[in-house]
């Protein structure tokens, strides 16, 4: 007897289908395009993810150029951030960035590494703000990429605008529009946050550590909106009827004129932040105890509403908080201002040498300000004191923003978890 599937067969997306949809979206021969893509959102791609790049290059033709922001999977950004000097042992063991061989950041999607290894690909010399391009304008886009303020004037993003380039999102979140870091750089506001870190590069075949200064790409501006800053900017841009919205495969997709989007974003940022005084958020972290029960229940409700689009009853949440606080080998860490609690992280020891982050939540208005980093540091110290050597967590494969946030804290993806050594 033949087998009957309970699920309909997903539509098969071919290279030809993709090329047709990309052209219908507005990509034309000879264009210079920066790509953001969620391959899973596009659908079942016949032949594999690289067909997306092939289809784009088909539409762009011999005179077109494709660029992706790829970063560096071995970047020591989070390790060296804020260090006035490098520990000698770290400086010795960390390998240098090599534009020819250093891998693209895996958690940003598979297409970055595909394009990095594409025939004729060119890669910028900036270790952390690394871009790859393919096409006749690749060298003009990514060549001579300055190490200081790598998203500013003369950067691949600036050149994309100067060349009349475009940005295409294929199923990717609006919060992922890297081009808006260039708008942050250009905006004339006083509240921008600057960071300092170290990067190892190759100079004449030898490793050299270089101090780098740039506007913070994880919290440049003191945004207090309910959602992501970049998403808010692009949503307002689209509401004005600018850009093109369509479908590529199964993915909701967008095409924007790079220079127009940057001009809009600069004006948006200046109007929003010009009157904002520079300030630091006064937040401290600590381990929670039974006196924090009521506030923890409230935070857990906010987490459930955001993560599951619904919230359990208050009595159920109260019981969960009791379990978290009373369970052996569990710990709850909280972040608070002088007025109230704004974040929580729950960690447990799951094996003699391993711990797991079970739940983490920071209120939207306090994200991108290092709160999660501080909570994770407290949890890591707790697990190290218990003798753990690794820490892991489960992250929804479709939640690109969460995966990127944890990757920025040193976590690498495995088949089921993200984890890092302690």
TORSE-617214 format. One line per 4 residues: number of its first residue (from 1); their letters; for each residue z, y, x of N, C-alpha, C. Coordinates in steps of 0.2 Angstrom, whole numbers, plus 5000, padded with zeros to 4 digits. Layout:
NUM) a) Z,Y,X,Z,Y,X,Z,Y,X ~ ...
***
This chain:
1) xxxx) 5000,4994,5004,5000,5000,5000,5000,5006,5004 ~ 4996,5011,5003,4996,5017,5007,5002,5021,5006 ~ 5004,5025,5011,5010,5029,5011,5008,5036,5008 ~ 5013,5038,5004,5012,5044,5000,5017,5049,5003
5) xxxx) 5014,5055,5006,5019,5060,5008,5022,5064,5003 ~ 5028,5066,5004,5032,5070,4999,5030,5077,5000 ~ 5027,5079,5006,5026,5086,5007,5019,5087,5008 ~ 5016,5093,5005,5009,5095,5006,5007,5096,5013
9) xxxx) 5001,5094,5015,4999,5095,5022,4998,5102,5024 ~ 5001,5105,5029,5000,5112,5030,4993,5114,5032 ~ 4991,5120,5031,4985,5122,5032,4984,5122,5040 ~ 4978,5120,5042,4976,5119,5049,4973,5126,5051
13) xxxx) 4975,5129,5056,4973,5135,5058,4968,5134,5065 ~ 4962,5136,5064,4958,5135,5070,4957,5141,5074 ~ 4954,5140,5080,4952,5146,5084,4948,5151,5080 ~ 4943,5148,5077,4938,5152,5073,4942,5156,5067
17) xxxx) 4946,5152,5064,4950,5156,5059,4954,5162,5062 ~ 4957,5161,5067,4961,5166,5070,4957,5172,5072 ~ 4951,5170,5075,4946,5176,5077,4944,5180,5071 ~ 4943,5176,5066,4940,5180,5060,4946,5184,5057
21) xxxx) 4952,5182,5057,4958,5186,5054,4959,5192,5059 ~ 4959,5191,5065,4960,5196,5070,4955,5202,5070 ~ 4949,5200,5069,4944,5205,5068,4945,5209,5061 ~ 4947,5205,5056,4948,5208,5049,4954,5213,5050
25) xxxx) 4959,5211,5054,4964,5216,5055,4963,5222,5058 ~ 4957,5222,5062,4955,5228,5065,4954,5228,5073 ~ 4955,5222,5076,4954,5222,5083,4946,5221,5084 ~ 4943,5225,5089,4936,5225,5090,4934,5224,5097
29) xxxx) 4928,5222,5099,4926,5221,5105,4927,5227,5110 ~ 4930,5226,5116,4931,5231,5120,4938,5235,5120 ~ 4942,5233,5115,4949,5235,5114,4953,5233,5120 ~ 4958,5237,5121,4964,5235,5125,4970,5234,5120
33) xxxx) 4973,5228,5121,4978,5227,5115,4984,5224,5119 ~ 4990,5226,5116,4996,5222,5118,4998,5218,5113 ~ 5000,5212,5114,5002,5207,5109,5009,5205,5109 ~ 5012,5204,5103,5018,5201,5101,5016,5196,5096
37) xxxx) 5019,5190,5097,5017,5184,5092,5023,5179,5092 ~ 5024,5177,5085,5028,5171,5084,5023,5166,5082 ~ 5022,5161,5087,5017,5156,5086,5019,5152,5080 ~ 5025,5150,5079,5027,5146,5073,5026,5149,5066
41) xxxx) 5026,5156,5066,5024,5159,5060,5017,5159,5058 ~ 5012,5158,5063,5005,5158,5062,5003,5152,5058 ~ 5006,5146,5059,5005,5140,5056,5003,5135,5061 ~ 5000,5129,5058,4998,5123,5062,4992,5125,5066
45) xxxx) 4992,5127,5072,4986,5129,5076,4983,5123,5079 ~ 4977,5122,5077,4973,5116,5080,4972,5117,5087 ~ 4974,5113,5091,4973,5113,5099,4979,5116,5103 ~ 4984,5119,5099,4990,5122,5103,4990,5129,5103
49) xxxx) 4996,5132,5105,4997,5139,5105,4992,5143,5109 ~ 4989,5141,5114,4984,5145,5118,4978,5146,5115 ~ 4977,5143,5109,4971,5145,5105,4972,5152,5102 ~ 4978,5155,5102,4979,5161,5099,4976,5166,5105
53) xxxx) 4978,5165,5111,4975,5169,5116,4967,5169,5117 ~ 4965,5163,5116,4958,5162,5116,4954,5165,5111 ~ 4957,5165,5105,4954,5169,5099,4954,5176,5100 ~ 4960,5179,5103,4960,5186,5104,4955,5188,5109
57) xxxx) 4954,5184,5114,4949,5186,5120,4942,5185,5117 ~ 4941,5180,5112,4935,5180,5109,4933,5186,5106 ~ 4938,5189,5102,4936,5195,5098,4936,5201,5103 ~ 4940,5201,5108,4940,5207,5113,4933,5207,5117
61) xxxx) 4930,5201,5118,4924,5201,5122,4925,5202,5129 ~ 4920,5202,5133,4920,5203,5140,4923,5210,5142 ~ 4922,5215,5138,4925,5222,5139,4932,5223,5137 ~ 4935,5218,5134,4942,5220,5131,4947,5217,5136
65) xxxx) 4953,5219,5135,4959,5218,5139,4965,5216,5135 ~ 4969,5211,5137,4974,5209,5133,4981,5209,5137 ~ 4986,5212,5135,4992,5212,5139,4998,5210,5135 ~ 5003,5207,5138,5009,5204,5135,5015,5206,5140
69) xxxx) 5021,5208,5137,5027,5210,5141,5030,5203,5142 ~ 5031,5201,5148,5033,5194,5149,5040,5194,5153 ~ 5042,5199,5156,5049,5199,5159,5049,5194,5165 ~ 5055,5192,5167,5056,5187,5172,5061,5182,5170
73) xxxx) 5060,5176,5170,5065,5171,5167,5071,5170,5172 ~ 5070,5172,5178,5075,5172,5183,5078,5178,5185 ~ 5078,5183,5180,5080,5190,5182,5088,5190,5182 ~ 5091,5193,5187,5098,5194,5188,5101,5200,5184
77) xxxx) 5097,5203,5180,5099,5209,5176,5106,5209,5174 ~ 5108,5204,5170,5114,5204,5167,5120,5202,5172 ~ 5118,5199,5178,5123,5198,5183,5124,5204,5187 ~ 5119,5208,5188,5120,5214,5193,5121,5220,5189
81) xxxx) 5121,5220,5183,5121,5226,5179,5128,5230,5180 ~ 5127,5236,5182,5133,5240,5184,5137,5239,5190 ~ 5134,5234,5194,5137,5233,5201,5136,5239,5206 ~ 5141,5242,5209,5140,5247,5214,5137,5244,5220
85) xxxx) 5139,5238,5222,5137,5234,5228,5136,5227,5226 ~ 5131,5223,5230,5130,5216,5228,5135,5212,5232 ~ 5138,5207,5229,5142,5202,5233,5137,5198,5238 ~ 5139,5197,5244,5134,5194,5249,5132,5187,5247
89) xxxx) 5137,5183,5244,5135,5177,5242,5129,5177,5237 ~ 5129,5182,5232,5124,5182,5227,5118,5184,5230 ~ 5118,5189,5235,5112,5192,5238,5108,5187,5242 ~ 5112,5182,5244,5109,5177,5249,5106,5171,5244
93) xxxx) 5109,5169,5239,5106,5163,5235,5101,5165,5230 ~ 5101,5171,5228,5096,5173,5222,5089,5173,5225 ~ 5084,5170,5222,5077,5170,5224,5074,5177,5222 ~ 5069,5179,5226,5066,5185,5224,5061,5184,5219
97) xxxx) 5059,5190,5216,5054,5190,5211,5047,5190,5214 ~ 5043,5185,5212,5036,5185,5215,5031,5185,5209 ~ 5027,5191,5209,5023,5191,5203,5018,5186,5202 ~ 5017,5182,5208,5012,5176,5207,5015,5170,5204
101) xxxx) 5021,5169,5205,5024,5163,5203,5030,5163,5199 ~ 5034,5169,5198,5040,5169,5194,5038,5168,5187 ~ 5042,5164,5183,5040,5162,5176,5042,5168,5172 ~ 5038,5168,5166,5039,5173,5161,5046,5170,5157
105) xxxx) 5049,5175,5153,5055,5173,5149,5053,5169,5144 ~ 5056,5163,5144,5054,5157,5139,5056,5159,5132 ~ 5062,5162,5131,5065,5164,5125,5061,5169,5121 ~ 5056,5172,5124,5052,5177,5121,5045,5174,5118
109) xxxx) 5045,5168,5119,5039,5164,5116,5035,5161,5121 ~ 5031,5156,5120,5027,5152,5124,5021,5156,5127 ~ 5018,5161,5123,5012,5164,5125,5012,5168,5132 ~ 5018,5171,5133,5019,5175,5139,5017,5171,5146
113) xxxx) 5020,5165,5146,5019,5160,5152,5011,5158,5152 ~ 5009,5157,5146,5002,5155,5145,4997,5160,5148 ~ 4999,5167,5146,4994,5172,5149,4996,5173,5156 ~ 5002,5172,5159,5003,5173,5166,4999,5169,5170
117) xxxx) 4998,5163,5168,4994,5158,5172,4987,5157,5170 ~ 4984,5162,5166,4977,5162,5164,4973,5164,5170 ~ 4967,5162,5170,4962,5163,5175,4961,5171,5175 ~ 4962,5174,5181,4961,5181,5182,4967,5185,5180
121) xxxx) 4972,5183,5178,4978,5187,5175,4981,5191,5181 ~ 4983,5197,5179,4986,5202,5184,4993,5203,5181 ~ 4998,5204,5186,5005,5205,5184,5008,5211,5188 ~ 5012,5214,5184,5015,5220,5187,5020,5218,5192
125) xxxx) 5022,5223,5197,5027,5222,5202,5034,5223,5200 ~ 5035,5225,5194,5042,5226,5191,5045,5220,5189 ~ 5051,5218,5192,5054,5211,5191,5056,5210,5184 ~ 5060,5215,5181,5063,5214,5175,5058,5217,5169
129) xxxx) 5055,5223,5170,5050,5225,5165,5043,5223,5167 ~ 5042,5216,5167,5036,5214,5170,5031,5213,5164 ~ 5024,5215,5166,5019,5214,5161,5013,5210,5164 ~ 5010,5206,5160,5004,5203,5162,4998,5205,5158
133) xxxx) 4992,5205,5161,4986,5207,5158,4980,5203,5160 ~ 4975,5202,5156,4969,5199,5157,4963,5203,5154 ~ 4958,5204,5159,4952,5208,5156,4951,5213,5162 ~ 4945,5217,5161,4943,5221,5166,4947,5227,5167
137) xxxx) 4952,5229,5162,4956,5235,5163,4963,5232,5165 ~ 4964,5226,5167,4971,5223,5169,4974,5227,5174 ~ 4970,5228,5180,4973,5231,5186,4975,5238,5184 ~ 4971,5242,5180,4973,5249,5178,4979,5249,5174
141) xxxx) 4980,5244,5170,4986,5243,5165,4992,5242,5169 ~ 4992,5237,5173,4999,5234,5176,4999,5235,5184 ~ 4994,5238,5187,4995,5239,5194,4999,5245,5196 ~ 5002,5245,5202,5007,5250,5204,5012,5252,5199
145) xxxx) 5016,5247,5197,5021,5248,5192,5027,5250,5195 ~ 5029,5257,5194,5035,5259,5197,5042,5255,5195 ~ 5046,5255,5200,5052,5251,5199,5057,5255,5195 ~ 5057,5262,5196,5062,5266,5193,5059,5268,5186
149) xxxx) 5063,5267,5181,5061,5269,5174,5054,5266,5173 ~ 5055,5259,5173,5049,5255,5172,5045,5255,5165 ~ 5048,5259,5160,5045,5260,5154,5043,5267,5153 ~ 5043,5271,5158,5041,5278,5157,5034,5280,5159
153) xxxx) 5034,5286,5162,5027,5289,5164,5024,5284,5169 ~ 5018,5283,5169,5014,5278,5174,5015,5271,5173 ~ 5019,5269,5168,5021,5262,5166,5015,5259,5163 ~ 5015,5252,5162,5009,5249,5158,5009,5252,5151
157) xxxx) 5015,5253,5148,5015,5256,5141,5012,5263,5141 ~ 5014,5267,5146,5011,5274,5146,5003,5273,5146 ~ 5001,5269,5151,4993,5268,5152,4990,5265,5146 ~ 4994,5260,5142,4991,5258,5136,4989,5263,5131
161) xxxx) 4994,5268,5131,4993,5274,5126,4987,5278,5129 ~ 4987,5280,5135,4981,5284,5138,4974,5281,5137 ~ 4974,5274,5137,4968,5270,5136,4966,5270,5129 ~ 4969,5272,5124,4968,5272,5117,4969,5265,5115
165) xxxx) 4974,5261,5118,4976,5254,5117,4979,5253,5110 ~ 4980,5247,5108,4983,5245,5102,4988,5240,5103 ~ 4993,5240,5098,4998,5234,5098,4997,5230,5092 ~ 4997,5223,5093,4996,5219,5087,5002,5214,5087
169) xxxx) 5005,5213,5081,5011,5209,5080,5008,5203,5075 ~ 5009,5197,5077,5007,5191,5073,5013,5188,5071 ~ 5016,5189,5066,5022,5186,5063,5028,5188,5067 ~ 5028,5192,5071,5033,5195,5076,5037,5200,5072
173) xxxx) 5044,5200,5073,5048,5205,5070,5046,5212,5072 ~ 5047,5217,5068,5045,5224,5070,5050,5227,5075 ~ 5056,5223,5076,5061,5225,5081,5058,5224,5088 ~ 5053,5220,5088,5051,5218,5095,5045,5222,5098
177) xxxx) 5044,5228,5095,5039,5232,5098,5041,5236,5104 ~ 5040,5232,5110,5042,5235,5116,5039,5242,5118 ~ 5034,5244,5115,5031,5250,5116,5036,5256,5114 ~ 5041,5255,5110,5045,5260,5108,5050,5261,5113
181) xxxx) 5051,5257,5118,5055,5259,5124,5052,5265,5128 ~ 5045,5265,5127,5042,5271,5130,5043,5277,5127 ~ 5044,5277,5120,5045,5282,5116,5052,5285,5117 ~ 5057,5280,5118,5064,5282,5120,5064,5286,5126
185) xxxx) 5060,5284,5131,5060,5287,5138,5057,5294,5137 ~ 5052,5295,5133,5049,5302,5132,5053,5307,5128 ~ 5057,5304,5123,5060,5308,5118,5065,5313,5122 ~ 5065,5319,5120,5069,5324,5123,5076,5325,5119
189) xxxx) 5081,5320,5120,5087,5320,5117,5092,5319,5123 ~ 5098,5321,5122,5103,5321,5127,5108,5315,5127 ~ 5107,5311,5121,5111,5305,5120,5109,5298,5123 ~ 5104,5298,5128,5101,5292,5130,5106,5289,5136
193) xxxx) 5107,5283,5135,5111,5279,5140,5107,5276,5146 ~ 5110,5278,5152,5106,5275,5158,5110,5269,5161 ~ 5107,5264,5163,5110,5259,5167,5107,5258,5174 ~ 5111,5255,5178,5109,5253,5185,5110,5246,5186
197) xxxx) 5106,5243,5190,5106,5236,5191,5102,5235,5198 ~ 5102,5228,5200,5099,5227,5207,5094,5221,5205 ~ 5088,5222,5209,5083,5216,5208,5081,5214,5215 ~ 5080,5208,5216,5077,5205,5223,5069,5205,5222
201) xxxx) 5066,5208,5227,5058,5208,5227,5056,5206,5234 ~ 5050,5205,5234,5046,5203,5240,5043,5209,5243 ~ 5045,5210,5249,5041,5216,5253,5039,5213,5260 ~ 5033,5213,5261,5030,5210,5267,5033,5203,5268
205) xxxx) 5033,5199,5263,5035,5192,5263,5043,5191,5264 ~ 5047,5196,5264,5054,5196,5265,5057,5198,5258 ~ 5063,5195,5257,5067,5197,5251,5071,5204,5252 ~ 5070,5208,5248,5074,5215,5248,5077,5216,5241
209) xxxx) 5083,5218,5241,5087,5220,5235,5086,5227,5234 ~ 5084,5229,5228,5082,5236,5226,5087,5238,5221 ~ 5090,5244,5221,5094,5247,5216,5089,5250,5211 ~ 5090,5249,5204,5085,5251,5199,5089,5255,5194
213) xxxx) 5086,5261,5192,5089,5265,5187,5084,5265,5181 ~ 5087,5265,5175,5082,5266,5169,5086,5267,5163 ~ 5083,5269,5158,5086,5270,5151,5088,5263,5148 ~ 5094,5262,5146,5096,5255,5143,5091,5253,5138
217) xxxx) 5088,5247,5139,5084,5244,5134,5087,5240,5129 ~ 5094,5240,5129,5098,5236,5124,5102,5241,5120 ~ 5102,5247,5121,5106,5252,5118,5105,5259,5121 ~ 5099,5261,5121,5098,5268,5124,5100,5273,5120
221) xxxx) 5100,5273,5113,5102,5278,5109,5108,5276,5104 ~ 5112,5280,5102,5118,5278,5098,5117,5277,5091 ~ 5113,5272,5090,5110,5271,5083,5116,5268,5079 ~ 5117,5270,5073,5122,5268,5068,5119,5266,5061
225) xxxx) 5112,5264,5061,5109,5262,5055,5111,5255,5053 ~ 5110,5253,5047,5112,5246,5045,5108,5240,5048 ~ 5102,5242,5051,5097,5237,5054,5095,5239,5061 ~ 5090,5236,5063,5088,5238,5070,5084,5244,5070
229) xxxx) 5085,5248,5076,5082,5255,5077,5075,5254,5077 ~ 5072,5250,5081,5065,5249,5081,5062,5248,5075 ~ 5065,5243,5071,5062,5241,5065,5062,5247,5060 ~ 5067,5251,5060,5068,5257,5056,5062,5262,5057
233) xxxx) 5061,5263,5064,5055,5267,5065,5048,5265,5063 ~ 5047,5258,5064,5041,5256,5062,5040,5255,5055 ~ 5045,5254,5051,5045,5254,5044,5043,5260,5041 ~ 5046,5266,5044,5044,5272,5042,5037,5274,5043
237) xxxx) 5035,5272,5049,5028,5273,5051,5023,5270,5046 ~ 5024,5263,5045,5020,5260,5040,5020,5263,5033 ~ 5026,5265,5031,5027,5269,5024,5022,5275,5024 ~ 5021,5278,5029,5016,5284,5029,5009,5282,5029
241) xxxx) 5008,5275,5028,5001,5273,5028,4997,5272,5035 ~ 5001,5272,5040,4998,5272,5047,4999,5265,5049 ~ 4994,5263,5053,4993,5256,5055,4990,5252,5050 ~ 4989,5245,5052,4985,5241,5047,4990,5234,5046
245) xxxx) 4990,5232,5040,4994,5226,5039,4990,5221,5036 ~ 4990,5215,5038,4986,5209,5035,4989,5203,5037 ~ 4985,5197,5037,4987,5191,5038,4983,5188,5044 ~ 4986,5185,5049,4982,5181,5054,4985,5174,5053
249) xxxx) 4981,5169,5051,4984,5163,5049,4989,5163,5044 ~ 4995,5161,5044,5000,5161,5039,5004,5167,5041 ~ 5003,5171,5046,5008,5176,5048,5006,5183,5046 ~ 5012,5186,5043,5011,5193,5042,5010,5197,5048
253) xxxx) 5005,5201,5048,5003,5204,5055,5002,5212,5054 ~ 5002,5215,5060,5002,5222,5060,4997,5224,5066 ~ 4993,5230,5065,4990,5232,5071,4991,5240,5071 ~ 4993,5242,5077,4995,5250,5077,4991,5253,5083
257) xxxx) 4989,5259,5082,4987,5263,5088,4993,5265,5092 ~ 4993,5263,5099,4998,5264,5103,5001,5271,5104 ~ 4996,5276,5105,4998,5283,5106,5000,5286,5100 ~ 4997,5284,5094,5000,5287,5088,5007,5285,5086
261) xxxx) 5008,5278,5087,5015,5276,5086,5020,5279,5090 ~ 5018,5280,5097,5023,5283,5101,5024,5290,5099 ~ 5019,5294,5097,5020,5301,5095,5024,5301,5089 ~ 5023,5297,5084,5027,5296,5078,5035,5295,5080
265) xxxx) 5036,5290,5085,5042,5288,5086,5046,5293,5090 ~ 5043,5296,5095,5046,5302,5099,5049,5307,5094 ~ 5044,5309,5089,5047,5314,5084,5052,5312,5080 ~ 5052,5305,5078,5057,5302,5074,5064,5302,5077
269) xxxx) 5064,5300,5084,5070,5300,5088,5073,5307,5089 ~ 5068,5311,5090,5071,5318,5092,5074,5321,5085 ~ 5071,5320,5080,5074,5322,5073,5081,5319,5072 ~ 5081,5312,5073,5087,5309,5072,5093,5310,5076
273) xxxx) 5091,5311,5083,5096,5310,5088,5098,5317,5092 ~ 5094,5322,5090,5095,5328,5094,5102,5331,5093 ~ 5105,5331,5087,5111,5334,5085,5117,5329,5087 ~ 5115,5323,5090,5120,5318,5091,5123,5319,5098
277) xxxx) 5130,5320,5098,5133,5321,5105,5134,5315,5109 ~ 5132,5315,5115,5133,5309,5119,5141,5307,5119 ~ 5141,5300,5118,5148,5298,5118,5148,5290,5119 ~ 5154,5288,5121,5155,5281,5122,5159,5278,5117
281) xxxx) 5158,5272,5114,5162,5269,5109,5168,5266,5112 ~ 5174,5268,5109,5180,5266,5112,5182,5259,5108 ~ 5180,5254,5111,5181,5247,5108,5185,5243,5113 ~ 5190,5239,5111,5193,5234,5115,5193,5227,5112
285) xxxx) 5193,5222,5116,5193,5215,5114,5199,5212,5116 ~ 5201,5207,5112,5207,5203,5113,5207,5197,5109 ~ 5212,5192,5110,5212,5186,5106,5216,5187,5100 ~ 5213,5185,5094,5216,5186,5088,5222,5181,5087
289) xxxx) 5227,5184,5082,5232,5179,5080,5233,5180,5072 ~ 5238,5177,5069,5239,5176,5062,5239,5183,5059 ~ 5242,5188,5062,5242,5195,5059,5235,5198,5058 ~ 5230,5195,5061,5223,5198,5060,5220,5194,5054
293) xxxx) 5223,5190,5050,5220,5186,5045,5216,5190,5040 ~ 5218,5195,5037,5215,5199,5032,5208,5201,5035 ~ 5208,5205,5040,5202,5208,5043,5197,5202,5045 ~ 5200,5197,5047,5195,5191,5049,5192,5189,5043
297) xxxx) 5195,5188,5038,5192,5186,5031,5186,5191,5029 ~ 5188,5197,5030,5183,5202,5028,5176,5201,5033 ~ 5178,5201,5039,5172,5200,5044,5168,5193,5043 ~ 5172,5188,5041,5168,5182,5040,5164,5182,5034
301) xxxx) 5166,5186,5029,5162,5187,5023,5156,5191,5024 ~ 5156,5196,5029,5150,5200,5031,5145,5196,5035 ~ 5148,5191,5039,5144,5186,5043,5140,5182,5038 ~ 5144,5179,5033,5141,5174,5029,5135,5178,5024
305) xxxx) 5136,5184,5022,5131,5187,5018,5125,5189,5022 ~ 5126,5190,5029,5120,5191,5033,5117,5185,5035 ~ 5120,5180,5037,5117,5174,5040,5115,5169,5034 ~ 5118,5169,5028,5116,5165,5023,5114,5168,5017
309) xxxx) 5113,5175,5017,5111,5178,5011,5116,5177,5005 ~ 5122,5175,5006,5127,5173,5001,5134,5173,5005 ~ 5139,5173,5001,5146,5173,5004,5150,5168,4999 ~ 5154,5164,5003,5158,5159,4999,5164,5163,4996
313) xxxx) 5168,5160,4992,5174,5163,4989,5179,5166,4994 ~ 5183,5171,4992,5188,5173,4997,5193,5168,4999 ~ 5194,5164,4994,5199,5158,4996,5196,5153,5001 ~ 5190,5152,5000,5187,5147,5005,5187,5151,5012
317) xxxx) 5185,5157,5012,5185,5161,5019,5192,5161,5022 ~ 5197,5162,5017,5204,5162,5020,5206,5155,5023 ~ 5204,5150,5020,5205,5143,5023,5202,5142,5029 ~ 5195,5145,5030,5192,5144,5036,5195,5148,5042
321) xxxx) 5197,5154,5040,5201,5158,5045,5207,5154,5047 ~ 5211,5152,5043,5217,5148,5045,5215,5142,5049 ~ 5210,5139,5048,5208,5133,5052,5206,5136,5059 ~ 5202,5141,5060,5200,5144,5066,5206,5146,5070
325) xxxx) 5211,5149,5067,5217,5151,5070,5222,5146,5072 ~ 5222,5140,5068,5227,5135,5070,5225,5129,5073 ~ 5218,5128,5073,5215,5122,5076,5217,5122,5084 ~ 5219,5116,5086,5220,5115,5094,5213,5116,5097
329) xxxx) 5213,5119,5103,5207,5120,5107,5202,5124,5104 ~ 5204,5128,5099,5200,5134,5096,5203,5141,5098 ~ 5199,5146,5098,5201,5152,5100,5197,5157,5096 ~ 5200,5163,5093,5196,5168,5090,5197,5174,5094
333) xxxx) 5192,5178,5096,5192,5184,5099,5189,5189,5095 ~ 5192,5195,5095,5190,5201,5091,5189,5207,5095 ~ 5184,5211,5092,5183,5218,5095,5185,5223,5090 ~ 5188,5228,5092,5191,5233,5087,5191,5240,5090
337) xxxx) 5190,5245,5085,5190,5252,5087,5197,5254,5086 ~ 5199,5260,5087,5206,5262,5085,5207,5262,5078 ~ 5202,5261,5074,5203,5261,5066,5203,5254,5063 ~ 5198,5250,5066,5197,5244,5062,5194,5238,5067
341) xxxx) 5193,5232,5064,5190,5227,5068,5182,5227,5066 ~ 5178,5226,5072,5171,5227,5071,5167,5221,5073 ~ 5170,5216,5076,5167,5210,5078,5172,5204,5079 ~ 5169,5198,5079,5173,5192,5080,5169,5187,5084
345) xxxx) 5172,5182,5087,5169,5177,5091,5173,5171,5091 ~ 5171,5165,5089,5175,5159,5088,5172,5154,5093 ~ 5177,5151,5097,5175,5147,5102,5179,5140,5102 ~ 5177,5135,5104,5181,5129,5104,5179,5124,5110
349) xxxx) 5184,5120,5113,5182,5116,5118,5180,5109,5115 ~ 5174,5107,5116,5171,5101,5113,5171,5095,5117 ~ 5173,5096,5123,5173,5090,5128,5177,5093,5134 ~ 5180,5088,5138,5184,5091,5144,5181,5096,5148
353) xxxx) 5174,5096,5149,5170,5100,5153,5166,5105,5150 ~ 5166,5105,5143,5161,5109,5139,5164,5113,5133 ~ 5162,5119,5132,5164,5123,5126,5158,5125,5122 ~ 5160,5127,5116,5154,5129,5111,5156,5135,5108
357) xxxx) 5152,5140,5107,5153,5146,5103,5151,5144,5096 ~ 5155,5144,5091,5154,5142,5085,5152,5147,5080 ~ 5154,5153,5081,5152,5159,5076,5153,5165,5080 ~ 5148,5170,5080,5149,5176,5083,5146,5182,5078
361) xxxx) 5149,5187,5077,5147,5192,5072,5149,5199,5075 ~ 5145,5204,5075,5146,5211,5076,5143,5215,5071 ~ 5147,5220,5068,5144,5224,5063,5138,5228,5065 ~ 5133,5228,5061,5127,5231,5063,5127,5238,5067
365) xxxx) 5132,5242,5064,5132,5249,5067,5135,5249,5074 ~ 5138,5243,5077,5141,5243,5083,5137,5238,5088 ~ 5131,5236,5086,5127,5231,5090,5123,5235,5095 ~ 5121,5232,5100,5117,5235,5106,5122,5240,5110
369) xxxx) 5128,5238,5110,5133,5243,5114,5137,5238,5118 ~ 5136,5232,5120,5139,5228,5124,5145,5225,5121 ~ 5146,5225,5114,5152,5222,5111,5152,5214,5111 ~ 5146,5212,5110,5145,5204,5110,5146,5202,5118
373) xxxx) 5144,5206,5122,5145,5204,5129,5152,5203,5131 ~ 5156,5208,5129,5163,5208,5130,5167,5202,5127 ~ 5165,5201,5120,5168,5195,5117,5166,5189,5120 ~ 5160,5188,5122,5158,5182,5126,5161,5181,5133
377) xxxx) 5162,5187,5136,5166,5186,5142,5173,5184,5141 ~ 5177,5186,5136,5183,5183,5134,5183,5176,5133 ~ 5178,5174,5129,5178,5167,5127,5176,5163,5133 ~ 5172,5165,5138,5170,5161,5144,5177,5160,5148
381) xxxx) 5180,5166,5149,5187,5165,5153,5191,5160,5150 ~ 5192,5160,5143,5196,5155,5140,5194,5148,5141 ~ 5188,5147,5141,5185,5140,5142,5186,5138,5150 ~ 5185,5143,5154,5186,5141,5161,5193,5139,5163
385) xxxx) 5198,5143,5159,5205,5141,5160,5206,5134,5158 ~ 5202,5132,5153,5203,5125,5151,5200,5119,5155 ~ 5196,5122,5160,5192,5117,5164,5185,5116,5162 ~ 5182,5120,5158,5175,5119,5156,5171,5122,5161
389) xxxx) 5165,5119,5161,5160,5121,5166,5153,5123,5163 ~ 5153,5122,5156,5147,5124,5153,5149,5126,5146 ~ 5144,5131,5143,5146,5134,5136,5139,5134,5133 ~ 5139,5132,5126,5133,5131,5122,5134,5134,5116
393) xxxx) 5129,5135,5112,5129,5137,5105,5122,5135,5102 ~ 5122,5135,5095,5116,5133,5091,5114,5140,5088 ~ 5107,5141,5089,5104,5147,5087,5097,5144,5083 ~ 5096,5147,5077,5090,5146,5073,5084,5147,5077
397) xxxx) 5080,5142,5077,5074,5143,5081,5069,5149,5079 ~ 5070,5151,5073,5066,5157,5070,5069,5163,5071 ~ 5076,5163,5073,5079,5170,5074,5078,5172,5081 ~ 5072,5176,5082,5070,5178,5089,5075,5183,5092
401) xxxx) 5078,5188,5087,5082,5193,5090,5089,5190,5092 ~ 5091,5185,5089,5097,5182,5091,5096,5178,5098 ~ 5091,5174,5098,5089,5170,5104,5088,5175,5110 ~ 5085,5181,5109,5084,5186,5114,5091,5189,5117
405) xxxx) 5095,5190,5112,5102,5193,5113,5106,5188,5118 ~ 5106,5182,5116,5110,5177,5120,5106,5175,5126 ~ 5100,5175,5127,5096,5175,5133,5098,5180,5138 ~ 5099,5186,5135,5101,5192,5139,5108,5191,5142
409) xxxx) 5112,5187,5139,5119,5185,5142,5119,5179,5146 ~ 5113,5177,5148,5112,5171,5153,5111,5164,5150 ~ 5110,5164,5143,5109,5157,5140,5102,5155,5140 ~ 5101,5149,5142,5094,5146,5142,5093,5141,5136
413) xxxx) 5087,5140,5134,5086,5136,5128,5085,5129,5131 ~ 5089,5124,5127,5087,5117,5127,5084,5114,5121 ~ 5084,5108,5120,5081,5105,5114,5085,5107,5108 ~ 5091,5107,5108,5095,5109,5102,5100,5115,5103
417) xxxx) 5101,5117,5109,5106,5122,5110,5103,5128,5114 ~ 5107,5133,5115,5106,5138,5121,5113,5137,5125 ~ 5112,5137,5131,5118,5136,5135,5118,5139,5142 ~ 5124,5140,5145,5124,5142,5152,5130,5139,5156
421) xx) 5129,5139,5162,5135,5137,5166,5141,5142,5166 ~ 5147,5140,5167,5153,5144,5167,5155,5145,5175
***
